[in-house]
Amino acid sequence: MFICKKNPMNTLYFLGRFPNETACKEHYKDYRIKQGVTCKKCGGTAHYWLASKWQFECKECHFRTTLRSGTIMENSNLPFRVWYLAILFMTATKKGISACEMQRQLGYKRYMTVWSLMHRIRTLMGKRDNMYTLNGMIEFDEGFFEVSTSAKNRKRLKRGKGSQRQENVGVLAESVPLEDLGTGKKSKHCRFFKMEVLDSQQSDSINSFIEDKISSKSILFSDQSTSYQDIQKFVELHIAEKSSIETTTKTLKWVHIAISNAKRNFLGVYHKINSNYLQNYFNEFIYKLNRRFCGDLFEQVIIAAVFPYWYKSD
């Protein structure tokens, strides 16, 4: 699913590879050419490159396409190197980086500029992962994450409970059963994950999540929650076990490991997460988790950044 043989990008290599704005633009242009540029006017795919204008010109209708047009950087006035640095800082570590720390590293005065930049990258990560569905043997459960609420929603909370509440999150883990031929010991190896903030704990919300995120030929494991009664309609086989310590540690092992790691990650990096943007934080967490064996996450994000589905799917 995600294969990357290159070494991970680090700060020293980045400074040598992208010393200025021009180097970043050249790199971005090369990936745009590899991906292919489609004319917004006539739909043509054959273009000239106008080096003096930093634009592509359609060979058919001569309509010009800017280097940013049709990508994540469209309508952004931030320099390419700022985008590249932000992607580097967000992919260089497993735990991630807060907007405050990113602001200090980039040297920007306005916090919201950096905050918005990071959320656009997180949205990109989510859209990229939505291109894939899980299949095979799947673990499913729900987790509850504490979030802060907007000033408008705080008024609805009872006095004394503060501005904190919990969001319900659906979690899927694609696990593969393994057996040691020498000892006969059985275990599971986990490959890929999905996490999504659910509208509610009702069966309709859960069914929609299951149907959208996994293949209909999958085998799904869960507990015996009454909200899971209709899951059988969307998978080949649904195996429900009564909630117990054994179910948590064995049958749904990887789901609960993912939930624990996500909570630890958020608590250690972010001061608080607004409920309106919680999904974006899961996008980043899952994107990096699914590519934990991929050496160069930086290049993976750049490839996703030039892909035209980003603006077409909105």
N, C-alpha and C positions, 0 to 999 in steps of 0.2 A: 504493500500500500504506500508506504513512505520510505523511499530508499535514498540514502545520501552517503557517498563515500568520501567526501571532502573533509578536511580538518575544520574544526569550528573556528569561526572568526573571533579574533581577540583584538584588544585595543591597539597593541603595537603593530599588528598586521594591517589593521584598518587605517592607521595614520600613514603608513607607507603606501597603501593601495589607493587611498582617497585623500590626498593631501589638500585638495581644493574643490571648489564647486564644479569646475570643468571636468575633473576626473569622475565625479559622481554622475554628471549628466551624460558623459560618454558611456559609462557603465549601464545606465538606465536605457540609453538609446539602443545599445546592443541587445538588451533583453527584449525591447519592444520589437526590434527587427526579427528576432528569433520567434517571438510569439505571433507576429504578423499584425499589420495595421489595416483596419477596415475603414474606408471612406464613409463618413457620416452622410454625405450628400448622395452618392450614387451606389455605394456598397462595394466599390472596387477594392481589390486587395494589392494591386501593383502600385508602388509609390517610388518617387525620387526622394533623396535626402538632400535638403537645402541646408548646407553647413552654416552659411552666413546667417540664416534665420532660425536655426535650430528647430526646423519644422519638416514634416513630410508633405510632399505634394502628390496628389493622385494623378496617375498617368492618363486617366480617362477624362475626368472633368476639371482637373487642375485645382481642386479644392484642397486647401492646406489644413493639416492637422498638427497641432502643437505637441510637444513632447509629453506634456501632462494630460492632454485630452483623452478621455475614456479610461483613465486609470484612477487609482486612489488619490493621486495628487491633483486631480482636476479641481479647478477653482481655489486652489491653495496658493498663497503668496509666499509661503515659507521657502527658503532655499532648499535645494536638493540635499545639500550636505546636512542640514538640520534633520530632514526626514531620515537620512541614512544613519545619523548618530542616534536618533530616537529608536530606530529599529535595532541598532546594535545593542543599546543599553537594555532593551526589552527582551532580547534573545540571548544575551551573553550569560545570564544567570538563571538557575532553575526557579528561584524564589520571586523574581520580578523586581520592579522598582516603582516607587511611589511617584506621583506627579510632582510633589515638592522636591524630591531628590533629583528628578529629571530636570526640573526648572533650574536647580543649582548647577547641574552638570552642563546644561546648554547655555546658561548665562542669560536667560530671558527674564524680563521684569514682570511680564504679565503671566500670572498663574493659569488663567483660563485658556490662553493660547496653547500652552503645553498640555494641559488637561484634555482639550479637544483633540489635539494631535494624537495623543495616546489612545483615545477612544476610537478614533478612526482606524487606527492600526488594529485594535482589538476587534472591531466590527469586521474588518477584512479577514482576520483569522477565523472568525466564526463562519463567514460566508464560504471560506475555503473548505473548512471541515464539513459543512453541510452538503458538499458535493458527494460525500461518501456515506454509505450505510453499513451498519454492522451485520454480520451474518455468522452462522454456525451456532455455537452454544453461548447464550447470553445470560448474564446475571442482571437482575433489575431490583432496585429498591429506591426509596425516597430518603432524602436528607433535609434537615432544617437548618438554615443559615440565618444568623442574626444580622439585621441590616438597620440602617438609620432611615428615617422617612423625611419627606419634604415638609416644609412648614405648613402646607395646605393639609397634608394628611395627619400631622401631629394633633390637630384640633379634634380629630375623630377618636384619638386614643384617650383612655380614661386617665384621669389625673393620678399621678403617683407611679405610673408605668414608664414615664420618660418618653423618649422618642425612638425607642428600640422595638422592633418586632421581628418575627421570623418568617422567612420565605420558604416555601416548599419547592424542593428541587428534585427532578427525576434524574436518576443515574443509571447508566447502562455500561456493562463491562463485557467485552468479547473475550471469553476464556476458553482455553484449549486444554482438554484433559491429557495428562502425561502419565506414563508408567515406566518405572525403572525395570528393565528386563532382568537385571541381576538380582535385585532385592524384591521386586514385585510391588514396591511402594508407589502409591498413586498420588498425584499432585495436579495442580493446574497452573498453566502459564497464561498470563493475560497479555493481550495484544493492544486493543484500542478501546477508547472510552467515548461516551457522550454524556453531557450534562446540560440540562435545560430547566430554567425557572418555569414552574407550572402555574397555570392560572388558578388552580384550586386542587383540592385533594379528591375531587369527584372523579368518577370513572371516565367521563367524557374527556376531561383534560388528559388523563393518563393514557387512554386509548389512542388519542390523537398523537401523543408523543411516541408511543410504541410503533404505531403504523408508519410514522414519518421517518423514524430513525433506524429501523432494522428491516432486514429482508423477511418476507413472508414465509420463507423456508427455514427459518431459524427455530431453535429449541430454546425456550426462555424459562429461567428459574426465578422464583420469587417466593415471598411468604404468602400466607393465606388471607391477606387483607380483603375485605369485602369489595374494595374498589378495583380489585384485579379480576373480577369474575368474567369480564368480557374479553380479556386479553387473548383467549383461545381463538377468537375470530381472526386474529391478525398474525398468528404464527402457526407453524406446523405442529408444535407440541408445547403446551404450557405445563410445567411441573411446579406445583405450589406446595411448600412445606410449612409446617407449623413453626411459628417464631420461637427460637431457642438459642442458646449460646452456640450450639453446634451449627445451626443454620447460619448464624452470623459469621462464625470463624471458618466454616468450610464451604458450604453451598454458595453463600454470598460474600465470600472472602474479599474479592477484589473490589467489589462495589464499596464496601465499608472502608477499605484501605484508601480508596480514592476520596471518599467523603472526609476522612480524617486528615489526609494530606492537604486537601483544599482548605479546610478550616484552619489548619496550622499555618498554611501559606498566607492566607488573608489576614490572620491575626498578627503575624509577624511583620507584614509589610505595610498594610494600610491602616490608617487611624480609624476610619469608618467608611462603609460602602453604602451609597444611596440605593434604595430598592429599585429605582428606575434604571440603574446602570449595572445591576448585579450580573445580568447575563453577559455583559461585555467582559467582566472579570473571569467568568467561567470560560469564555471564548479563548482568552489568553492561556489560562491554566490548562485546558484540554488540548489546545493546539501544541503546546510544548510537551505535554505528557504523551500524546500520541506519537511525537517525534523524538522521544527520549533517546533513541538509538541513532538518530540522524545527526551527523557531525556538524553540519553547517546550517543552522536554523536561519541565519541572516540571509543567505542566498535564497532559501525557500520562501521567505517573506517577500523578497524583492521580486521573485518570479510571480507570486500571487498578486503583487501590487500592479504589475503591468497587464494582468489578465483582464479582458474587457467585461467579464460577467459581473464584476464588482458594481458597475454603474447600471448595467442593463437590468439587473434583478431587483433594483429598488423601485 
